[in-house]
Amino acid sequence: MIIADTQLAVYATIRGPNTELARRVFAKDRDWSAPVLWRSEYRNALLGHVRRQDMTFRRATLAFSTAERMFLGREYVVETRRVFALAADNRITAYDLEFVALARQLSAPLVTFDKEVLAAFPNIAISPEAFAA
């Protein structure tokens, strides 16, 4: 099992510069978990694509359905105290800290493209390149 950040899910389901890498991560471990927050972040990414006219609302809806299946039964509510405890030593957003907190709670690696998260939490966060290697 891995904790997959939203950007990883976006690349796994929408063609982009890191799609092949995200799909290699999925091929290596198909048991993706995430905080429930991933849904809002993913929707926001999809709306960005729609507004730039990179995709239609229909395609965005299909992409969201694909991502939902990837996380089916493995979405978690993260306790505020866990996020706040992590925030004391860094400037990482609460959004990103939800993924870190969940990774710690489930003793699973957080696979992320976020360089700040990778630097701040090297014991739990791993880049997709390193994970897929």
Backbone as CSV, one residue per row, in Angstrom:
resi,resn,N_x,N_y,N_z,CA_x,CA_y,CA_z,C_x,C_y,C_z
1,MET,0.831,-1.185,0.000,0.000,0.000,0.000,0.875,1.248,0.000
2,ILE,0.419,2.259,-0.756,1.062,3.559,-0.734,-0.004,4.621,-0.484
3,ILE,0.446,5.769,-0.001,-0.379,6.963,0.029,0.010,7.725,-1.233
4,ALA,-0.941,7.916,-2.105,-0.685,8.596,-3.382,-1.190,10.023,-3.284
5,ASP,-0.313,10.983,-3.578,-0.798,12.356,-3.543,-1.642,12.640,-4.777
6,THR,-2.367,13.729,-4.733,-3.319,14.036,-5.791,-2.641,14.214,-7.134
7,GLN,-1.491,14.842,-7.147,-0.794,15.052,-8.415,-0.444,13.718,-9.071
8,LEU,-0.066,12.745,-8.278,0.212,11.418,-8.809,-1.046,10.821,-9.439
9,ALA,-2.182,10.975,-8.771,-3.445,10.474,-9.312,-3.818,11.191,-10.604
10,VAL,-3.575,12.496,-10.652,-3.864,13.254,-11.877,-3.038,12.704,-13.030
11,TYR,-1.745,12.545,-12.824,-0.899,12.030,-13.903,-1.251,10.595,-14.283
12,ALA,-1.729,9.821,-13.327,-2.087,8.435,-13.634,-3.341,8.339,-14.495
13,THR,-4.164,9.375,-14.467,-5.456,9.310,-15.148,-5.630,10.314,-16.281
14,ILE,-4.743,11.289,-16.368,-4.817,12.318,-17.413,-3.456,12.420,-18.082
15,ARG,-3.431,12.366,-19.379,-2.171,12.430,-20.126,-1.421,13.717,-19.794
16,GLY,-0.152,13.575,-19.413,0.697,14.705,-19.067,2.147,14.280,-19.065
17,PRO,3.044,15.191,-18.683,4.480,14.893,-18.755,4.938,13.757,-17.840
18,ASN,4.178,13.453,-16.800,4.577,12.398,-15.864,3.626,11.206,-15.857
19,THR,2.831,11.072,-16.910,1.847,9.992,-16.967,2.503,8.619,-16.935
20,GLU,3.517,8.417,-17.735,4.152,7.086,-17.767,4.754,6.736,-16.417
21,LEU,5.358,7.704,-15.759,5.933,7.469,-14.438,4.830,7.121,-13.429
22,ALA,3.746,7.870,-13.430,2.643,7.589,-12.510,2.071,6.194,-12.762
23,ARG,1.983,5.817,-14.006,1.457,4.482,-14.327,2.432,3.379,-13.916
24,ARG,3.726,3.664,-13.944,4.710,2.686,-13.438,4.546,2.503,-11.933
25,VAL,4.292,3.604,-11.220,4.040,3.511,-9.779,2.803,2.638,-9.540
26,PHE,1.747,2.874,-10.298,0.509,2.098,-10.136,0.735,0.628,-10.469
27,ALA,1.540,0.361,-11.477,1.836,-1.027,-11.839,2.610,-1.726,-10.723
28,LYS,3.457,-0.984,-10.024,4.255,-1.570,-8.943,3.406,-1.818,-7.692
29,ASP,2.459,-0.904,-7.409,1.590,-1.058,-6.244,0.233,-0.443,-6.570
30,ARG,-0.771,-1.276,-6.714,-2.112,-0.814,-7.093,-2.987,-0.466,-5.891
31,ASP,-2.455,-0.614,-4.709,-3.193,-0.351,-3.476,-2.933,1.094,-3.047
32,TRP,-3.670,2.030,-3.665,-3.489,3.459,-3.404,-4.497,3.924,-2.367
33,SER,-4.001,4.655,-1.371,-4.848,5.260,-0.350,-4.590,6.758,-0.331
34,ALA,-5.561,7.509,0.227,-5.422,8.959,0.307,-6.422,9.518,1.313
35,PRO,-6.129,10.731,1.801,-7.155,11.408,2.594,-8.330,11.767,1.691
36,VAL,-9.517,11.895,2.247,-10.697,12.268,1.477,-10.458,13.573,0.717
37,LEU,-9.585,14.396,1.219,-9.217,15.662,0.586,-8.819,15.506,-0.877
38,TRP,-8.296,14.341,-1.272,-7.843,14.153,-2.655,-8.954,14.502,-3.641
39,ARG,-10.201,14.236,-3.258,-11.326,14.471,-4.167,-11.431,15.945,-4.564
40,SER,-11.337,16.843,-3.596,-11.429,18.283,-3.888,-10.224,18.752,-4.694
41,GLU,-9.047,18.285,-4.320,-7.845,18.668,-5.068,-7.917,18.162,-6.507
42,TYR,-8.381,16.958,-6.683,-8.482,16.372,-8.018,-9.517,17.116,-8.863
43,ARG,-10.663,17.419,-8.252,-11.676,18.199,-8.973,-11.115,19.543,-9.419
44,ASN,-10.348,20.177,-8.557,-9.753,21.466,-8.885,-8.801,21.335,-10.076
45,ALA,-8.006,20.281,-10.090,-7.103,20.041,-11.223,-7.898,19.822,-12.507
46,LEU,-8.972,19.051,-12.419,-9.811,18.812,-13.595,-10.422,20.106,-14.109
47,LEU,-10.919,20.932,-13.201,-11.503,22.208,-13.626,-10.472,23.094,-14.320
48,GLY,-9.236,23.024,-13.854,-8.176,23.770,-14.530,-8.022,23.321,-15.976
49,HIS,-8.053,22.023,-16.200,-7.957,21.489,-17.561,-9.152,21.907,-18.412
50,VAL,-10.341,21.864,-17.818,-11.548,22.254,-18.554,-11.485,23.738,-18.905
51,ARG,-11.096,24.564,-17.953,-11.041,26.009,-18.196,-9.983,26.398,-19.226
52,ARG,-8.913,25.622,-19.299,-7.889,25.857,-20.334,-8.287,25.213,-21.657
53,GLN,-9.423,24.565,-21.650,-9.966,23.862,-22.813,-9.067,22.709,-23.262
54,ASP,-8.390,22.085,-22.271,-7.598,20.876,-22.527,-8.483,19.637,-22.555
55,MET,-9.669,19.752,-21.941,-10.600,18.630,-21.911,-12.019,19.152,-21.715
56,THR,-12.961,18.299,-22.011,-14.375,18.634,-21.826,-14.821,18.218,-20.424
57,PHE,-15.977,18.736,-20.019,-16.542,18.300,-18.742,-16.824,16.801,-18.764
58,ARG,-17.240,16.288,-19.903,-17.503,14.844,-20.023,-16.222,14.052,-19.763
59,ARG,-15.124,14.455,-20.376,-13.842,13.768,-20.170,-13.378,13.916,-18.723
60,ALA,-13.601,15.093,-18.138,-13.227,15.320,-16.740,-14.016,14.397,-15.815
61,THR,-15.288,14.231,-16.099,-16.133,13.339,-15.296,-15.650,11.894,-15.403
62,LEU,-15.274,11.475,-16.591,-14.745,10.115,-16.783,-13.422,9.937,-16.040
63,ALA,-12.567,10.948,-16.101,-11.282,10.880,-15.391,-11.518,10.763,-13.883
64,PHE,-12.476,11.526,-13.375,-12.769,11.459,-11.948,-13.265,10.071,-11.560
65,SER,-14.102,9.490,-12.381,-14.596,8.134,-12.107,-13.449,7.128,-12.073
66,THR,-12.501,7.274,-12.969,-11.322,6.395,-12.985,-10.532,6.548,-11.695
67,ALA,-10.305,7.791,-11.277,-9.558,8.033,-10.043,-10.305,7.488,-8.830
68,GLU,-11.613,7.643,-8.815,-12.404,7.096,-7.703,-12.188,5.597,-7.554
69,ARG,-12.147,4.889,-8.654,-11.924,3.436,-8.603,-10.535,3.108,-8.055
70,MET,-9.559,3.963,-8.337,-8.198,3.724,-7.844,-8.141,3.766,-6.316
71,PHE,-8.977,4.626,-5.712,-8.956,4.803,-4.254,-10.124,4.116,-3.546
72,LEU,-10.922,3.370,-4.275,-12.145,2.774,-3.736,-11.879,2.002,-2.440
73,GLY,-12.557,2.435,-1.385,-12.441,1.767,-0.089,-11.182,2.117,0.683
74,ARG,-10.392,3.039,0.163,-9.126,3.388,0.819,-8.958,4.908,0.943
75,GLU,-10.048,5.567,1.338,-10.042,7.005,1.587,-10.237,7.215,3.085
76,TYR,-9.508,8.163,3.652,-9.509,8.334,5.098,-9.696,9.793,5.498
77,VAL,-10.405,9.978,6.616,-10.486,11.286,7.252,-9.275,11.387,8.172
78,VAL,-8.557,12.481,8.073,-7.345,12.670,8.871,-7.666,13.589,10.042
79,GLU,-7.225,13.206,11.221,-7.492,13.986,12.427,-6.700,15.289,12.418
80,THR,-7.357,16.355,12.811,-6.738,17.677,12.843,-5.494,17.689,13.717
81,ARG,-5.550,17.032,14.851,-4.394,17.046,15.763,-3.149,16.452,15.105
82,ARG,-3.328,15.466,14.242,-2.188,14.877,13.541,-1.570,15.872,12.558
83,VAL,-2.432,16.613,11.871,-1.944,17.628,10.919,-1.224,18.734,11.676
84,PHE,-1.823,19.232,12.752,-1.216,20.311,13.519,0.108,19.890,14.146
85,ALA,0.194,18.654,14.589,1.448,18.170,15.179,2.576,18.200,14.146
86,LEU,2.252,17.902,12.906,3.270,17.932,11.843,3.628,19.352,11.435
87,ALA,2.712,20.281,11.594,2.906,21.654,11.127,3.885,22.440,11.981
88,ALA,4.160,21.983,13.165,5.006,22.747,14.086,6.419,22.994,13.571
89,ASP,6.930,22.106,12.763,8.335,22.193,12.369,8.571,22.584,10.917
90,ASN,7.536,23.024,10.191,7.735,23.337,8.769,6.663,24.297,8.280
91,ARG,6.752,24.657,7.014,5.799,25.575,6.394,4.937,24.869,5.333
92,ILE,4.843,23.562,5.420,4.051,22.772,4.476,2.572,23.079,4.715
93,THR,1.786,23.104,3.630,0.359,23.396,3.763,-0.367,22.283,4.513
94,ALA,-1.479,22.645,5.112,-2.307,21.651,5.797,-2.783,20.591,4.814
95,TYR,-3.037,21.000,3.563,-3.476,20.042,2.545,-2.438,18.934,2.372
96,ASP,-1.184,19.340,2.191,-0.120,18.353,2.002,0.149,17.562,3.279
97,LEU,0.003,18.218,4.423,0.238,17.520,5.687,-0.795,16.433,5.959
98,GLU,-1.981,16.547,5.369,-2.962,15.463,5.513,-2.412,14.171,4.923
99,PHE,-1.745,14.275,3.784,-1.155,13.087,3.148,-0.023,12.523,4.006
100,VAL,0.794,13.404,4.570,1.895,12.965,5.433,1.332,12.287,6.687
101,ALA,0.342,12.915,7.304,-0.257,12.350,8.520,-0.853,10.974,8.250
102,LEU,-1.518,10.835,7.120,-2.100,9.538,6.784,-1.011,8.489,6.550
103,ALA,0.044,8.887,5.880,1.159,7.963,5.645,1.727,7.468,6.969
104,ARG,1.890,8.370,7.905,2.396,7.967,9.226,1.395,7.073,9.946
105,GLN,0.135,7.445,9.888,-0.905,6.671,10.568,-0.972,5.240,10.047
106,LEU,-0.838,5.074,8.737,-0.954,3.742,8.131,0.392,3.056,7.914
107,SER,1.476,3.721,8.325,2.830,3.181,8.129,3.063,2.788,6.677
108,ALA,2.728,3.707,5.796,2.871,3.481,4.361,3.649,4.645,3.751
109,PRO,4.386,4.396,2.687,5.105,5.504,2.056,4.145,6.458,1.351
110,LEU,4.489,7.734,1.397,3.762,8.751,0.642,4.522,8.978,-0.654
111,VAL,3.915,8.645,-1.769,4.543,8.849,-3.074,4.060,10.196,-3.597
112,THR,5.006,11.118,-3.772,4.657,12.490,-4.107,5.688,13.138,-5.020
113,PHE,5.207,14.051,-5.846,6.082,14.872,-6.672,6.524,16.132,-5.929
114,ASP,5.905,16.426,-4.790,6.116,17.680,-4.068,7.513,17.719,-3.429
115,LYS,8.359,18.580,-3.952,9.749,18.653,-3.486,9.861,19.127,-2.040
116,GLU,8.976,20.028,-1.627,9.004,20.492,-0.233,8.641,19.361,0.731
117,VAL,7.649,18.588,0.385,7.243,17.461,1.230,8.356,16.417,1.259
118,LEU,8.950,16.144,0.104,10.052,15.178,0.045,11.210,15.614,0.938
119,ALA,11.530,16.908,0.933,12.639,17.420,1.748,12.297,17.427,3.234
120,ALA,11.067,17.782,3.567,10.675,17.899,4.974,10.427,16.552,5.653
121,PHE,10.043,15.545,4.857,9.683,14.246,5.432,10.367,13.095,4.684
122,PRO,11.691,13.067,4.683,12.407,12.044,3.909,12.205,10.621,4.424
123,ASN,11.741,10.470,5.655,11.533,9.122,6.205,10.202,8.510,5.799
124,ILE,9.292,9.333,5.249,7.971,8.813,4.872,7.632,9.112,3.424
125,ALA,8.175,10.197,2.873,7.857,10.606,1.506,8.930,10.105,0.539
126,ILE,8.470,9.668,-0.622,9.369,9.157,-1.647,8.885,9.663,-3.007
127,SER,9.813,9.984,-3.859,9.442,10.465,-5.194,8.935,9.296,-6.037
128,PRO,8.101,9.580,-7.008,7.642,8.520,-7.908,8.806,7.836,-8.633
129,GLU,9.822,8.608,-8.987,10.987,8.017,-9.670,11.661,6.976,-8.793
130,ALA,11.886,7.329,-7.514,12.538,6.405,-6.605,11.649,5.197,-6.302
131,PHE,10.355,5.429,-6.153,9.443,4.323,-5.861,9.361,3.343,-7.032
132,ALA,9.303,3.870,-8.225,9.131,3.020,-9.407,10.416,2.312,-9.826
133,ALA,11.543,2.763,-9.295,12.837,2.180,-9.698,12.962,0.718,-9.288
